[in-house]
Amino acid sequence: MTSLVDGFGRAIRYLRLSVTDRCDFRCVYCMAEQMTFLPRARVLTLEEMATLCRAFVELGVEKIRLTGGEPLVRRGIGELVHEVGALPGLRDFAMTTNGAGLVKHARALRDGGLTRLNISLDTLDPGRFRALTRTGELARVLDGIRAARDAGFESIKLNAVILKGRNDDEVLDLVAFARAEKVDISFIEEMPLGRVTGHDRAETFCGSDAVRATIETRHALVPTTESTLGPSRYFRMPDSDSRIGFISPHSHNFCDACNRVRVTAEGRLLLCLGNEHSLDLRGLMRRHPGDRERLKAAIVAAMTRKPERHHFTTDGEVQVVRFMNMTGG
């Protein structure tokens, strides 16, 4: 039995670890165009990250996802993947990436023990891709998706944040692309994290029900009970192996079944995506290096502070001031 149970009886089986707040993209819904990133001394070392992962697995966590920022810009990421991938008891080891670095890294990540990838892809139009990411090149991401598929990952899923007036006209094209590439795809409602400029969240919000209705004009969607321990609700199409997922923090709140916690790149244990309840694990590890039992005791004690739910709204107001790159995508 896991030792990580919160005050509402929810067992924590899933850790999302941000390995860096830095990214080679500047997506409009994720961060400001001009960003100030953390100084190196405030970011967890790879050794500290590996220690944290080991502690969480010893406490019953079955799934770890490496996030960012963009995890593939973190120097030494392959070493961390290799060490975490070898942890006994870890059943699911995944990464969320923008895909731009996968041509270079996909094979090594798979060989290191990473089993699943989530790759962000919001548009198939090169000009629109540049506008949404501010710096990204679509061709590099598409090449990365194919490199990941060739590397033999057990599962590859695309993540698309749908924004009204920005890319909501591409929903069916994204589904067609996922089907052609034989990968899954999840459509995500934008989350109100951090204050961004040149982007009005109240105007661009697009709910999962509207996206689903668009897909069902062309494809029948059959609900499933499949789960990857994350928040996606999955559907199948009768004529394809690709799954369609919906992550709906606004329209279909999933807090009652939350089994996740996050650790930021600077070592803050975030107990909820939409709240500021946290614990400074970096400080604890640096005051007591090598004391994994003390670390585990602090993590267990923190579970009593995990809130019942977030309180996101769709009116454009910022509920949490930290950007998504600080939180871990």
C-alpha positions as CSV (number, residue, x, y, z in Angstrom):
1,M,0.0,0.0,0.0
2,T,1.2,3.5,-0.8
3,S,2.2,5.7,2.1
4,L,1.1,8.8,0.1
5,V,-2.6,9.3,0.9
6,D,-4.0,12.8,1.2
7,G,-6.6,14.1,3.6
8,F,-9.4,13.1,1.2
9,G,-8.3,9.5,0.8
10,R,-6.7,9.9,-2.6
11,A,-3.6,7.7,-3.1
12,I,-0.8,9.6,-4.9
13,R,0.7,7.3,-7.5
14,Y,2.0,9.8,-10.1
15,L,4.9,12.4,-9.9
16,R,5.5,15.1,-12.5
17,L,9.0,16.4,-12.2
18,S,10.1,19.6,-13.9
19,V,13.8,19.2,-14.8
20,T,14.2,22.8,-16.0
21,D,12.2,26.0,-16.3
22,R,14.0,26.9,-19.6
23,C,12.5,26.2,-23.0
24,D,13.6,26.9,-26.6
25,F,10.0,27.9,-27.4
26,R,7.9,30.8,-26.0
27,C,4.4,29.5,-26.5
28,V,1.8,32.2,-26.0
29,Y,-0.3,30.3,-23.4
30,C,2.7,29.1,-21.4
31,M,5.1,32.0,-20.8
32,A,5.9,35.6,-21.6
33,E,8.0,36.5,-24.7
34,Q,10.7,38.0,-22.5
35,M,11.4,35.6,-19.7
36,T,13.8,35.6,-16.7
37,F,14.8,32.1,-15.8
38,L,16.1,30.7,-12.6
39,P,19.8,30.9,-11.8
40,R,21.5,27.6,-11.8
41,A,22.0,27.5,-8.0
42,R,18.3,27.5,-7.5
43,V,17.6,24.6,-9.8
44,L,17.8,21.0,-8.5
45,T,20.9,19.1,-9.6
46,L,20.5,15.9,-11.6
47,E,21.6,14.0,-8.5
48,E,18.9,15.7,-6.4
49,M,16.3,14.9,-9.0
50,A,17.3,11.2,-9.0
51,T,17.1,11.1,-5.2
52,L,13.6,12.6,-5.3
53,C,12.5,10.1,-7.9
54,R,13.8,7.2,-5.8
55,A,12.1,8.5,-2.7
56,F,8.8,8.8,-4.4
57,V,9.0,5.3,-5.9
58,E,9.9,3.9,-2.5
59,L,6.7,5.6,-1.2
60,G,4.5,3.8,-3.8
61,V,4.6,6.2,-6.8
62,E,4.2,4.1,-9.9
63,K,4.5,6.7,-12.7
64,I,7.0,9.5,-13.2
65,R,6.8,12.1,-16.0
66,L,9.7,14.4,-16.7
67,T,8.5,17.9,-17.8
68,G,9.8,21.4,-18.1
69,G,10.1,24.0,-19.6
70,E,11.5,21.8,-22.2
71,P,13.3,18.8,-20.7
72,L,15.5,18.2,-23.7
73,V,17.3,21.5,-23.2
74,R,18.5,20.3,-19.8
75,R,22.2,19.2,-20.0
76,G,22.6,15.6,-18.9
77,I,19.0,14.7,-19.3
78,G,20.1,11.3,-20.7
79,E,21.9,10.4,-17.5
80,L,18.8,11.2,-15.4
81,V,16.6,9.2,-17.7
82,H,18.9,6.2,-17.4
83,E,19.0,6.4,-13.6
84,V,15.3,6.9,-13.1
85,G,14.4,4.3,-15.7
86,A,16.2,1.6,-13.7
87,L,14.3,2.2,-10.5
88,P,12.6,-1.0,-9.3
89,G,8.9,-0.5,-8.8
90,L,8.5,2.2,-11.5
91,R,5.8,1.0,-13.9
92,D,5.4,4.0,-16.2
93,F,8.2,6.4,-17.2
94,A,7.2,9.3,-19.5
95,M,8.2,12.7,-20.8
96,T,6.4,15.7,-22.1
97,T,8.4,17.6,-24.8
98,N,7.9,20.1,-27.5
99,G,9.5,17.6,-29.9
100,A,12.1,19.9,-31.3
101,G,15.0,17.9,-29.8
102,L,13.7,14.4,-30.5
103,V,15.6,13.8,-33.7
104,K,18.8,14.0,-31.6
105,H,17.6,12.4,-28.4
106,A,14.8,9.9,-29.1
107,R,16.9,6.8,-29.5
108,A,18.9,7.5,-26.3
109,L,15.8,8.2,-24.3
110,R,14.2,5.0,-25.3
111,D,17.4,3.0,-24.6
112,G,17.6,4.7,-21.2
113,G,14.3,3.3,-20.1
114,L,11.8,6.0,-21.1
115,T,8.6,4.3,-22.3
116,R,6.2,7.0,-23.3
117,L,6.2,10.4,-24.8
118,N,3.7,13.3,-24.9
119,I,4.6,15.7,-27.7
120,S,3.1,19.2,-27.9
121,L,1.6,20.0,-31.3
122,D,-1.1,22.8,-31.6
123,T,-1.1,23.4,-35.3
124,L,0.0,21.9,-38.6
125,D,0.5,25.3,-40.3
126,P,4.1,26.4,-40.2
127,G,3.3,30.2,-40.0
128,R,0.7,29.6,-37.3
129,F,3.1,27.3,-35.5
130,R,5.7,30.1,-35.4
131,A,3.1,32.6,-34.2
132,L,1.9,30.3,-31.3
133,T,5.4,29.2,-30.2
134,R,7.1,32.6,-31.2
135,T,10.4,30.7,-31.9
136,G,9.6,27.2,-33.0
137,E,9.9,25.4,-36.4
138,L,7.1,23.0,-37.3
139,A,9.3,20.8,-39.5
140,R,11.7,20.0,-36.6
141,V,8.8,18.9,-34.5
142,L,7.3,16.7,-37.2
143,D,10.7,15.1,-37.8
144,G,10.9,14.6,-34.1
145,I,7.6,12.8,-33.9
146,R,8.7,10.4,-36.6
147,A,12.1,9.9,-34.9
148,A,10.3,8.9,-31.7
149,R,8.0,6.5,-33.5
150,D,11.1,4.9,-35.2
151,A,12.8,4.6,-31.8
152,G,10.1,2.2,-30.6
153,F,8.4,4.0,-27.7
154,E,5.5,2.0,-26.2
155,S,3.2,5.0,-26.6
156,I,3.3,8.4,-28.3
157,K,0.6,11.0,-27.7
158,L,0.2,14.4,-29.1
159,N,-1.0,17.3,-26.9
160,A,-2.9,20.1,-28.5
161,V,-4.1,23.2,-26.6
162,I,-7.1,24.5,-28.5
163,L,-7.6,28.2,-28.6
164,K,-10.7,29.9,-30.1
165,G,-9.7,32.0,-33.1
166,R,-6.1,30.7,-33.1
167,N,-6.3,27.0,-34.0
168,D,-9.8,25.7,-33.3
169,D,-10.3,25.3,-37.1
170,E,-7.6,22.6,-37.1
171,V,-9.1,20.1,-34.8
172,L,-10.1,17.7,-37.6
173,D,-6.7,18.1,-39.3
174,L,-4.9,17.3,-36.0
175,V,-7.0,14.1,-35.6
176,A,-6.3,13.1,-39.2
177,F,-2.6,13.6,-38.6
178,A,-2.7,11.5,-35.4
179,R,-4.5,8.7,-37.3
180,A,-2.0,8.8,-40.2
181,E,1.0,8.7,-37.9
182,K,-0.6,6.0,-35.7
183,V,-0.3,8.0,-32.5
184,D,-2.8,9.2,-29.8
185,I,-3.9,12.8,-29.3
186,S,-5.3,14.7,-26.4
187,F,-7.0,18.1,-26.6
188,I,-6.4,20.4,-23.6
189,E,-8.3,23.3,-22.2
190,E,-6.0,26.2,-21.5
191,M,-5.1,26.7,-17.9
192,P,-4.9,30.2,-16.3
193,L,-1.3,30.1,-15.1
194,G,0.9,33.3,-15.3
195,R,0.0,36.6,-16.8
196,V,0.8,36.7,-20.5
197,T,0.8,39.6,-23.0
198,G,-0.8,39.6,-26.5
199,H,-3.1,36.8,-25.6
200,D,-6.6,37.2,-24.0
201,R,-7.6,33.9,-22.3
202,A,-11.2,35.0,-21.9
203,E,-11.5,35.4,-25.7
204,T,-9.5,32.3,-26.7
205,F,-11.0,29.7,-24.3
206,C,-12.3,26.6,-26.1
207,G,-14.0,23.9,-24.1
208,S,-13.6,20.2,-24.5
209,D,-17.3,19.7,-25.4
210,A,-17.0,22.0,-28.4
211,V,-13.8,20.1,-29.6
212,R,-15.5,16.8,-29.1
213,A,-18.6,17.9,-31.1
214,T,-16.3,19.0,-33.9
215,I,-14.6,15.6,-34.0
216,E,-17.9,13.8,-34.0
217,T,-18.9,15.5,-37.2
218,R,-16.5,13.1,-38.9
219,H,-15.6,10.3,-36.4
220,A,-17.7,8.3,-34.0
221,L,-16.2,8.5,-30.5
222,V,-16.6,5.5,-28.2
223,P,-15.9,6.2,-24.4
224,T,-13.4,3.9,-22.8
225,T,-12.2,3.3,-19.2
226,E,-8.6,3.3,-20.3
227,S,-6.2,5.3,-18.2
228,T,-2.5,6.3,-18.1
229,L,-2.9,7.5,-14.4
230,G,-3.2,11.1,-15.9
231,P,-6.3,13.3,-16.3
232,S,-7.2,12.4,-19.9
233,R,-10.6,11.0,-20.6
234,Y,-10.1,8.6,-23.6
235,F,-12.3,7.7,-26.5
236,R,-11.8,5.3,-29.4
237,M,-12.7,5.6,-33.0
238,P,-14.0,2.3,-34.5
239,D,-11.8,2.6,-37.6
240,S,-8.5,3.5,-36.0
241,D,-6.1,2.5,-33.2
242,S,-5.4,6.1,-32.3
243,R,-7.1,7.3,-29.1
244,I,-8.6,10.7,-28.6
245,G,-8.2,12.2,-25.1
246,F,-9.7,15.3,-23.5
247,I,-8.0,17.1,-20.5
248,S,-10.7,19.4,-19.2
249,P,-9.8,21.2,-16.0
250,H,-12.6,23.7,-16.5
251,S,-15.5,21.9,-18.0
252,H,-15.0,18.4,-16.5
253,N,-13.1,19.0,-13.3
254,F,-11.1,15.9,-12.5
255,C,-9.9,16.9,-8.9
256,D,-12.0,14.2,-7.2
257,A,-9.7,11.5,-8.7
258,C,-6.4,13.4,-8.5
259,N,-3.5,11.1,-7.9
260,R,-0.7,13.5,-8.8
261,V,1.8,15.9,-7.3
262,R,4.4,18.0,-9.0
263,V,8.0,19.0,-8.2
264,T,9.2,22.2,-9.8
265,A,12.7,22.6,-11.2
266,E,13.7,24.5,-8.0
267,G,12.4,21.7,-5.8
268,R,9.0,23.0,-4.7
269,L,6.6,20.1,-4.0
270,L,3.3,21.4,-5.5
271,L,0.4,19.6,-4.1
272,C,-2.1,21.1,-6.7
273,L,-1.7,22.6,-10.1
274,G,-4.1,25.4,-9.3
275,N,-3.0,26.3,-5.8
276,E,0.2,27.6,-4.2
277,H,0.4,24.9,-1.4
278,S,4.0,23.7,-1.6
279,L,7.0,22.4,0.4
280,D,10.6,23.3,-0.2
281,L,12.3,20.0,-0.9
282,R,15.5,21.5,-2.3
283,G,16.2,23.2,1.0
284,L,15.5,20.1,2.9
285,M,17.8,18.0,0.8
286,R,20.6,20.5,0.9
287,R,20.4,20.8,4.7
288,H,20.4,17.1,5.1
289,P,22.2,15.6,2.1
290,G,21.9,11.8,1.7
291,D,19.1,11.5,4.3
292,R,16.4,9.9,2.2
293,E,14.3,8.8,5.2
294,R,13.9,12.4,6.4
295,L,13.0,13.4,2.8
296,K,10.3,10.7,2.6
297,A,8.9,11.6,6.0
298,A,8.5,15.2,4.9
299,I,6.8,14.2,1.6
300,V,4.4,12.0,3.5
301,A,3.6,14.7,6.0
302,A,2.9,17.2,3.2
303,M,0.1,15.1,1.8
304,T,-2.2,16.4,4.6
305,R,-1.9,19.9,2.9
306,K,-3.1,18.8,-0.5
307,P,-6.3,20.8,-1.3
308,E,-9.5,19.1,-2.4
309,R,-9.6,20.9,-5.7
310,H,-8.5,23.9,-7.9
311,H,-10.7,26.8,-8.7
312,F,-9.9,27.7,-12.3
313,T,-12.2,30.1,-14.2
314,T,-12.5,30.9,-17.8
315,D,-12.9,34.7,-17.5
316,G,-9.3,35.5,-18.3
317,E,-8.3,36.2,-14.7
318,V,-5.0,34.7,-13.5
319,Q,-5.6,32.3,-10.6
320,V,-1.9,31.4,-10.2
321,V,0.9,33.8,-10.9
322,R,3.6,31.3,-11.8
323,F,3.9,30.4,-15.5
324,M,3.3,26.9,-16.7
325,N,7.1,26.5,-17.5
326,M,7.7,27.0,-13.7
327,T,5.0,24.5,-12.8
328,G,6.0,21.7,-15.2
329,G,3.9,21.1,-18.3
